[in-house]
Amino acid sequence: MQESFFSTLIPDSSAKSLSRYTAMVDSRTRDMLDRLAAATDNARIKLKVGTCLNRVEGIKTVLIFASLQTSQLSISPSGSIQ
């Protein structure tokens, strides 16, 4: 009885159009979510690469600083190398 009541309220062509529209919206939503997921993954990778590069730069800075400190220690206060 509910089916006949529903079919009298909404014509079959309108129900089919609504179904196609719903499928189109679902497809578009999935596509946008996939793009968002890919962009999020790319951002995470770039962040990790940036963090790794910062760590490498930090290590280089520490090594250069340590090298300079060693060089300073080998130079006497009068300016001659010991």
C-alpha positions in Angstrom: 0.0 0.0 0.0 2.9 2.4 0.8 4.4 1.8 -2.6 1.3 2.8 -4.4 0.9 5.9 -2.2 4.6 6.8 -3.0 4.1 6.3 -6.7 1.1 8.5 -6.8 3.0 11.3 -5.1 6.2 11.1 -7.1 6.1 10.1 -10.8 8.4 7.4 -11.9 10.4 9.7 -14.1 11.1 12.0 -11.2 12.2 9.2 -9.0 14.6 8.0 -11.7 16.0 11.5 -12.1 16.4 11.8 -8.3 18.2 8.5 -8.3 20.6 9.6 -11.1 21.2 12.9 -9.3 21.9 11.0 -6.0 24.4 8.7 -7.8 26.1 11.7 -9.5 26.4 13.5 -6.1 27.8 10.3 -4.5 30.3 9.9 -7.3 31.4 13.6 -7.0 31.7 13.3 -3.2 33.8 10.2 -3.5 36.0 11.9 -6.1 36.5 14.9 -3.9 37.3 12.8 -0.9 39.9 10.8 -2.9 41.5 14.1 -4.0 41.5 15.4 -0.4 43.1 12.1 0.8 45.8 12.3 -1.9 46.5 16.0 -1.1 46.7 15.1 2.6 49.1 12.2 1.9 51.3 14.6 -0.3 51.3 17.2 2.5 52.4 14.6 5.0 55.2 13.4 2.8 56.4 17.0 2.2 56.3 17.7 5.9 58.3 14.5 6.6 60.9 15.4 3.9 61.1 19.0 5.2 61.6 17.7 8.8 64.3 15.3 7.6 66.0 18.0 5.7 65.9 20.3 8.7 67.4 17.6 10.8 70.2 17.1 8.3 70.8 20.8 8.2 70.8 20.8 12.0 73.4 18.0 12.1 75.5 19.9 9.5 75.3 23.0 11.6 76.4 21.2 14.7 79.3 19.5 12.9 80.5 22.8 11.4 80.1 24.5 14.8 82.1 21.7 16.5 84.7 22.0 13.8 85.0 25.7 14.4 85.3 25.2 18.1 88.1 22.7 17.6 89.8 25.2 15.3 89.4 28.0 17.8 90.9 25.8 20.6 94.0 25.2 18.4 94.6 28.9 17.9 96.4 30.6 20.8 95.2 33.9 22.2 98.1 35.6 20.4 96.8 34.4 17.1 99.3 31.7 16.4 98.2 28.2 15.8 99.3 25.8 18.5 
